[in-house]
Amino acid sequence: MSEHQFADSRALSAPFSQQLVSQPGDGALAWLTAILATQAPALRSSNAILLAYTGNPAALDWLEANVGSPVAGQWGVAAALLGTPWPQIVDWLQRGGAHRLMALDTLLAYRKPAVNMSPLEQIAAPVLPQAPVRAELDAALAACLAASATPRIQAATHSINKHVDEILRGGPRGVAVTDLPRLYLAPTPFQNASAILERHETMVGGMRQNLQNLLKGIL
C-alpha cells in the first residue's frame, strides 16, 4: 500500500515539491502517477491538478488515458495548464463520457484569471492554443448538447458561453508549460504573482475571520 494512498493535494505538496527538485521531468511525473494509480477515483480526480505542475507534456497523455468518473474540474484545469490545443479538445468532445466532461472543463479553464481560481492558476493564465473562430466553437457545443444534454453538460456549456470572449482571447499565457514546476515551487518571482498572492491571502483571511465570528455566535 502506498504511503500516499489517502493523501490529498495539500498532504502531497511537500513530497511532490521534493520530487520536482530532485527528479524534474519524467521522474516527478512517474512518482505522481504511481501514487494516483493507488488512490480511490474521487481522490485521484481531486489530485489530478498536480499533474500540470510537472510541466511534462506526457502528463497530458496520462490525463487522456486515465480520466474517469467522478470527473472533477481539476482534470480540465490540469489539461488547460498543460496547454491542450483546440483540436484535441474537439476530439474529447466527440468521444463523449468522461472525455467530454474534461473537454468542457478544459475550455472553461482557459477563461481569463479570476479571483475564484487558485493563485497558481491565476498566475499561469493559460491561453487556448489553436483557438477556433466563434462559429466553430458554437457548433461544437451545439453538437455536444445534441448528443447529451445532462444537467452537468448544460451547466458547463452555459458557463463557457458566458466567458466565450475570454476563452477565445488569444495572446501569450502568463507562465509557459515548461516553467510550471518553478511556479509551483516558488511563485513570487513570476509576473503579477505578488499582487495575486496578496489578494488571495487577504480574501482567505477575511473568510477565516468570518468563520470565527460565526462560531463565536453559535458557541
N, C-alpha and C positions, 0 to 999 in steps of 0.2 A: 504493500500500500504506500503510495506517495505521501511524503510528509506534508505536501501542499494540497492534498486531495480536496480538503474542505476550505481552502484559503480563498478569500475574496481579493479584489484588486488592491485594497489597502494592505492586507496582510502580505501580498506578493510584492509590494512596492520595493522593499529593501532588498530581498534576494534577486528580484528582477534587475534592479539597478546594478547589483554586483555582476550579474551576467553581462549586462551591456558594457560594463567597463572591462571585464576580464575576457569575455568571449564575444566581441562585436560580430555583427553579421550573422552567419549561419549558426554559430554556436548558441547565441541567445535565442534565436528562433527555435532551434531544436529543443532547447531546455524548456521553453514555454509551451510548445505544442505537446511535449511529452506529459506535462502537468495537465493541460486542458483535456487530454485524452482520458485521464483518470477521473475527471470531475463529472458530476451529475449535469444533465442538459441545461438546467436553469442557471447554475453557477458558471458553466462554460460560456453561456451566452453573455452573462454579465462581464466576464473576464476577457471576452474577445477583443475589447478595445485595446488591450495591452499589445496585441499583435502589431498594431500600427507603429508602435514606438520602437520596434526592432529596426524600422527603416528598411526592411528587407523586402524586395519585390516578391519573393517566394511566399511571403505571408499572405499575399492576395490569393495565390493558388490554394493555400490551406483554407482560407475563408470559403472559397468557391466549392472546395471538395467536402467541407465539413459542416456547413451551415445547416441547422436543423431546429426543430421546434423545442422550446419556445424561441421565436425569432425576436429577441430584444433589439432595441435600436442600436446597441453597441456594435452589432455586426455591420450595419450600414455606416456608422461613424468611422469605424476602422477602415472600411473599404474606401470611403471618401478621403480620409487622411493618407491612405496609400496611393491615391491618385487614379482610382478606377475610371477609365475613359467611357464616354457615352456608348460606343458600340458594344462594350462588354455589359453595360447596364441594360441595354436593349435585349441582349441575349438572355440575361437573367429574367427580365420581364416576361419573355416569351416562354421560358421554361416552366413558369408557374411555381406553386408551392412555396417553400422556404426561400428559394432564389428570388421569386417575385417580391416578397416582402423585404428582403435585403436590398433589392434594387430600389424600391421606393424610399426606404430609409436612407440609402446612399444619396439619392437625388436631394432629399431634404437636407442632408448634412452638408451639401455644397452651398447652402444659402450664406449670406453674409454673417460674420460673427455677431452673436447676440449674448446678452448677459445671462441667459438661461443655459448657455453652453458652459462646459468646463473651461477653466482658464487656458489649458493647453490647446484645446480645440480652437479657442478664440485667437490665440497667438499663431497657430499653424495656418488658420484661414485657408482651407483647401479650395481650389477652383476647379470646376468640371473641365477635364481635358476633352478636346474634340466636341465641344458643346454644339448641339443641334440648333437649327432655327426653331422659333416658337411653334410653327405649324407641325414640325416633325415630333416635337415633344408632346404636343396636344394629341396627335394621332396615336402615339404610343400609349399615352394614359387612357385614351378612349378605348383602345383595344384591350387594355388591361382590365378596365371596368366591365367591358362586354364579356370577357372571359370569366371574371369572378368579382362580383360586387359585394364582397363581405363588408361588414362594418369597419374592420381594420383597414381594408384597402380603400374604402370610401374616405375614411378619415385621413389616410396618408395622401391620397390624390388631392383632397381639399387643401391640405397644408402645402403641398407642392405648388398648386395653382396660386395660393396666397403669396408665395415667395418666388414665383417663377422668374421675375426680372432679376432677382438676386442670384438665383441658381444659374442663369444664363449670362451673367455679367461679364465673364472673361477676365483677362488681366492676370498679373502674377499672383501666386499664392504667397502667404506670409512666411512659411518655412518649407524648404524643399524636403521631399520624402527622405533623402539620404541624411538630412540633419535632424530627423525626428528623435533619434536616440539622444542627441545632445540636448534637445528641447526637454525631453523627459528628465534628464539628469540635472540640468541647470538652465531653467527657462529665462532667468533675469536678463542675460545679455541680448536676447532677441528683441527686434524692433517692436515697440508698443507693449512689451511684456510687463514692465514696471507698473504702468497705469492699469493694465488689466488685472494684474495680481493684487494691486492695492484696492481696486474697486471690488474685487471678489472677497477680499478679506473683510472689507467694510460691510458688505452685504451679509456674509456669514456671521460676523459679529453681531449685527443687528438682529438676525434671526435667532441667534443663541440667546440674546438678551430678552427678546420677546417670549421665547420659550420659558426662560427662567421666571419672568413676570407672571406668565400663565400658571406655572407650577406653584408659585407663591400664592396666587389667588385660590387655587384648588386646595392647597395644604394650609 
